[in-house]
Amino acid sequence: MKKFLFIALLSIAFTQTQAQKLYGTRNTKVSFVATNDEDVKAVNNEVASRLSDKGEISFSLLIKGFKFEYAEMQEKFNNDYAESNKFPRAEFKGSISNIKDVNFSKDGNYKVVVKGNLTLHGVSKPITVNGTITVKAGKVSATGKFPIVMKDHKIDASSVTEKVNAEINAVYQ
């Protein structure tokens, strides 16, 4: 009797895992702009991200993937501030606290609150992001904006800025 119960519980857990729907893309756009200098801005269009209908959300990117308007700014960013040879990746892992408000089978814009950890420059910090999940014709997209304080991630960018505003745009097809 005990063996049968154990097998039944494993079967239920496996069924629940299979029922989860995952959305993923390697073309998420992450951009940032300095709060006190509009000239300090960059875009990375090669970000891998995942979203599940259970609320787990993550993204990962190469720091060197950020493109600036001027090559000199990009070089200074990679060498002096982000130290992209030493800290080549940034990532976020979190969950949507109000995922039950999102209907992935119905077109609409759904306001969400995402809580998780942003790891940048080797430092992981908890963040909360207000965002939107949009469902349109079977396609799912997610957007969110949040500030990043450079010194919180041990990045000395004081000669340029102390804070940047980051924006995430992911389209899952």
C-alpha positions in Angstrom: 0.0 0.0 0.0 2.8 2.5 0.8 4.5 1.8 -2.5 1.3 2.6 -4.5 0.8 5.9 -2.7 4.4 7.0 -3.4 4.0 6.2 -7.1 0.7 8.1 -7.3 2.2 11.2 -5.7 5.1 11.2 -8.2 2.6 10.8 -11.1 0.6 13.9 -9.9 3.8 16.0 -9.6 4.9 15.0 -13.1 1.5 15.8 -14.6 1.6 19.3 -13.0 5.0 20.0 -14.4 3.9 18.9 -17.9 0.9 21.3 -17.7 3.1 24.4 -17.3 3.5 26.4 -20.5 6.8 28.1 -21.2 7.5 31.0 -23.4 11.0 31.9 -24.5 12.9 34.1 -26.9 16.5 35.1 -27.6 15.5 38.5 -29.0 14.5 40.3 -25.8 15.5 44.0 -25.9 17.1 45.5 -22.8 18.0 49.2 -22.9 19.2 51.7 -20.4 19.6 55.5 -20.2 21.4 57.6 -17.5 18.9 59.6 -15.5 21.1 62.8 -15.7 22.6 62.4 -19.1 20.4 61.3 -22.1 23.6 60.7 -24.1 24.5 57.8 -22.0 22.2 55.1 -23.4 22.6 51.6 -24.9 20.5 48.7 -26.3 21.0 45.0 -26.2 18.8 43.0 -28.6 20.3 39.6 -27.9 18.9 38.8 -24.5 17.5 35.3 -23.7 14.4 35.3 -21.6 11.8 32.9 -20.3 8.3 33.2 -18.9 6.1 30.5 -17.6 2.3 30.6 -17.2 3.0 29.8 -13.5 4.8 33.1 -13.1 8.5 32.3 -13.2 10.4 34.8 -15.3 14.1 35.2 -16.1 16.5 36.8 -18.5 20.2 36.5 -19.2 22.5 38.7 -21.3 26.1 39.3 -22.3 27.2 42.8 -21.1 29.2 43.2 -24.3 25.9 43.0 -26.2 25.0 46.5 -25.3 25.4 48.8 -28.3 26.0 52.6 -27.9 25.8 55.4 -30.4 29.5 56.0 -30.1 32.2 53.3 -30.1 34.2 55.2 -27.5 31.3 55.1 -25.1 30.9 51.4 -25.6 34.6 50.8 -25.0 34.6 52.9 -21.8 31.4 51.1 -20.6 32.9 47.6 -21.1 36.4 48.4 -19.8 36.0 51.0 -17.1 32.5 50.6 -15.7 30.9 47.2 -16.4 34.3 45.4 -16.5 32.7 43.0 -19.0 35.7 40.8 -19.3 35.6 40.1 -15.5 31.7 40.1 -15.3 30.5 39.0 -18.7 26.8 38.3 -17.8 23.9 39.9 -16.1 20.8 38.0 -15.2 17.4 38.3 -13.5 15.4 35.5 -11.9 12.1 36.1 -10.3 8.4 35.5 -10.2 5.2 37.4 -11.0 3.3 37.8 -7.7 -0.1 38.3 -9.3 0.2 35.7 -12.2 -3.4 34.6 -11.5 -4.5 38.0 -13.0 -3.0 37.0 -16.4 -5.1 35.0 -18.9 -2.7 33.7 -21.5 -5.5 32.5 -23.7 -7.3 35.9 -23.9 -6.1 39.0 -25.7 -5.4 41.9 -23.3 -2.9 43.9 -21.3 -2.3 42.6 -17.8 -0.5 44.7 -15.1 1.9 42.5 -13.2 4.3 42.9 -10.2 7.6 41.0 -10.6 9.9 40.3 -7.7 13.3 38.7 -8.0 17.1 39.1 -8.0 19.1 41.1 -10.5 22.7 40.0 -10.7 25.0 42.6 -12.3 28.7 43.1 -11.9 28.8 40.0 -9.7 26.4 41.5 -7.2 22.9 40.1 -6.7 20.2 42.5 -5.4 16.4 42.0 -4.9 14.2 44.2 -7.1 10.5 44.7 -7.6 9.3 45.7 -11.1 5.9 46.9 -12.2 5.3 45.6 -15.7 2.8 44.6 -18.3 2.1 41.3 -20.0 0.3 41.6 -23.4 -1.5 38.8 -25.1 -2.4 39.4 -28.7 -3.4 36.8 -31.3 -1.6 34.1 -29.4 1.6 36.0 -29.0 2.8 37.0 -25.5 5.0 40.0 -24.7 6.3 41.4 -21.5 7.6 44.9 -20.6 9.0 46.5 -17.5 11.0 49.5 -16.3 13.2 49.8 -13.2 16.0 52.0 -11.9 19.5 50.5 -11.3 21.7 52.3 -8.8 25.3 51.7 -9.9 26.9 51.7 -6.5 24.4 49.0 -5.3 26.2 46.7 -7.8 29.7 48.0 -7.0 30.0 49.9 -10.3 31.8 53.2 -10.0 30.2 55.3 -12.7 30.1 58.5 -10.6 31.9 60.4 -13.3 29.0 59.7 -15.6 26.0 58.8 -13.6 24.8 57.2 -10.3 21.6 55.7 -11.7 20.3 54.4 -14.9 16.7 53.5 -15.9 16.5 50.1 -17.5 13.7 48.9 -19.8 13.0 45.3 -20.7 10.9 44.4 -23.7 10.4 40.7 -24.5 8.2 39.2 -27.3 7.5 35.5 -27.1 6.4 33.9 -30.3 
